[in-house]
């Protein structure tokens, strides 16, 4: 377990993310607030040829809707919708 204050973590954020992805728990402190960097594992299969521009357009559009800010699971639902809407599927 490693703990860093935000000012220490900023210059080495990429390395800290790699460590967290490898299974090491990294804690970040911002005043009294503490968060943990932990690996995120998708709960569903995403195609490797995901239509990134379409996802980005949908994400940008969602920022202008009453549903913003995002809730848990929103990104996964959006990615599934984009995959289902791809031509030829």
KETORTOR-848623 format. One record per residue (C-alpha): residue in three letters; x, y, z. Coordinates in steps of 0.05 Angstrom, whole numbers, plus 5000, padded with zeros to 4 digits. Layout:
BEGIN
alaXYZ/...
***
This chain:
BEGIN
unk500050005000/unk502850684980/unk500051364998/unk501552014962/unk499052724968/unk496453014903/unk502553454891/unk507152844897/unk502752414853/unk501752894794/unk508652824763/unk508552064768/unk501151924755/unk502651474695/unk507251034736/unk502251014794/unk496650784746/unk501150224720/unk502550004792/unk495150014808/unk493549624744/unk498649104767/unk494749014832/unk498149494880/unk493349944919/unk495250674913/unk492051194958/unk491751934939/unk490552474991/unk487653164976/unk487053515043/unk482253085084/unk479652715022/unk482652035004/unk481551614942/unk484550954919/unk487350784851/unk485050074836/unk484349694770/unk477649744736/unk475249114703/unk469649154652/unk463648734671/unk462148574598/unk466048434535/unk467749044492/unk469648944420/unk476949134405/unk474549534345/unk470049994386/unk467850594346/unk471451114389/unk468951724350/unk461751494360/unk462951394434/unk466052084440/unk460152404404/unk455352054450/unk459352264512/unk459552984488/unk452052984475/unk450652684544/unk454053284577/unk448553724549/unk442853304576/unk439153294642/unk442252614656/unk449052924671/unk452852824716/unk454352094703/unk452051544749/unk455150864761/unk454150424699/unk452650984651/unk459050904610/unk457950144603/unk450750254580/unk453050774530/unk458450324502/unk453449754493/unk448650224456/unk454250454409/unk456249744395/unk449049534380/unk448050134335/unk454149984291/unk452149854218/unk452649124197/unk451448834266/
***
